[in-house]
């Protein structure tokens, strides 16, 4: 079995392995999307219940402590420890209670269930750096809504005091039907456990205990408390309005959103009353000297504390409590439903991915070292060796014995050469280069051979035959004639010819020069300049303006057929003794820039021609090229116009667009799968970043990778 066949089979295996993992990730993303409306509801309502508890404290002096801070997937929240989840009996049930309900239950040494909750610490498995995910997106599991958990831990007695007790779990396991507790039920239980003390009195009760004969200083704490509560009410009003906006987006019941609005209005009224009390009790506090004035102030403060019945929540907040409780119970039930609640399923998938990832990562690493990298190196080495021989002026190395010639006229872009039937092709390998002589000499990159009846053929990359049409030139444009020799004879190509992109003997021989340039560029695209992860270094082909990056005039549209340089490079920087163009026909160059959303891309352009034209001359071609000349090009201003054969970009680039040759190449795993794999799976594929407005952004190389895999697969004879 040939190395090419083995490599093709290996690539199939890698694609299957990645697709399995990708399907797992897609399934997890799908469940996360299913859970998203419910987690949005839970995280939006928890602050609402915090507001209600603060109102309860103002009315009766006692309330549950605020719930743990929560955000969907813990976005923006700091890391927490398992210890911070303990001791929740006196606080509002939060998202930690949902985690206890779906978490693993602890057991003692005898296997008896203890009622403790076991939670896995949050770990970052990898980060995407691809087009699908928009760059560096970290995959963390589990994604707790209370924030990342610093390490795995046990929370004692969390199960039996929560939403899914040990007995309920046993019943569910035996019958398949689960009866879970409700969030509002758990809150009611906790409220009943609260103890009153001499300090748990409302602010209005404090003022009620004072009279006109009380010392003026005794009213100071009331004034301070009223001012504090005024700010608290205004802040809570904003919380309710923000929750209303979020819940409306989630399609919440109108009864709930209306209750939020009415409660917000009630808090505004309370804030006004607290403000009036705080202002009246500022020194010199003349109001306290008057019995009617003080009585009126007491009435105002009682109304602020309890806008309805004294010692109770206002009607508006009571209604909100009921409607928000319905919404919370519904969302929690959807997330915890046994056995397929959205949170339950998400955690199962996350925990599975966590362990599956370890073994998959080991498989990728071991398989790459043992099979993929050696095969890629074995298959691509003949391509590099052939280019090395061409640049050194040596025989191309193709093992053709005796006189071999074409037996059919062959047009440019042909993918097969029919050769002398008696020739032995058994030793020919992919990567060998054949020198095709005649009036229109060129080089043919051989990808294999085949025999069809009496016809022996060399399978080749699309043939590059000069299409120059000057009547004084020999041969026929774009045609290699029957009888032209096919052999491994040496060619002599100078550095000046390579930088110029044209043969010194005349345009009829340009195919030889341009095929060397194209082969070098394609090897750079796959392996990177100077080599890379495969340890295979492509020989350097002389290029003009080495190491320089060229600014392009934006925009560069998807499928653009022309690029326009922003300015004309100085001839003195070209590295040659005479003026040359910035690029050569058939050369591959990188195009990098930002799209209209600020996302950075790097794609590949294949050059056809390069000309220096006036703005007027360039505009004359606008209709036939479908890529308009930028408005900034004046009619008499010269501009470098690069006509393209192909451009691989998914989106238009609108700013900071550059043309470059700094190829980094790709690691074997990304080449095998055709995906910009996480660096944990393919450390040989470089991550590129740029500074954009003080922000470090990832350059998405997916278009560049697609171009590289297209070249590789075409060389292997695999359909692209």
Secondary structure, DSSP 4 states (H G I P E B T S, - for coil): --HHHHHHHHHHHHHHHHHHHHHHHHHHHHHHHHHHHHHHHHHHHHHHHHHHHHHHHHHHS--PBPPPP--GGGTTPPPB-GGGGS--TTB---HHHHHHHHSEEEE-TTS-EEEEEEEPPPEEEEEEEETTTTEEEEEEES--TT--BSS-EEETTTTTTSSS-HHHHHHHHHHS---PPPHHHHHHHHHHT----TT---HHHHHHT--TTS-GGGGHHHHHHHHHHHHHHHHHHHHHHHHHHHHHHTT--HHHHHHHHHHHHHHHHHHHHHHHHHHHTSTT-GGGG-HHHHHHHHHHHHHHH-SSSTTS--HHHHHHHHHHHHHHHHHHHHHH-TTT-HHHHHHHHHHHHHHHHHHHHHHHHHHIIIIIHHHHHHHHHHHHHHHHHHHTT--------S--BBSS-EETT-SEEEE-TT---TT--TT-EEEE-STT-EEEEEEEEEEETTEEEEEESPP-------TTSSS-TTEE-TT-BEE-------HHHHHHTS-TT-GGGHHHHHHHHHHHHHHHHHH-TT--TT---PPPPP-TTTT--EEBPSPB-TT-SEEEBSS---GGGSSSSS---SS-TT-EEEEEEE-TTS-EEEEEEEEEEEEEEEHHHHHTTHHHHSSPPPTTS-TT-EEEEEEEEEEE-SS-B-EEEEEE-------HHHHHHTS---TTT-TTSPPEEEEETTEEEEEE-HHHHHHHHHHHHHHHT---
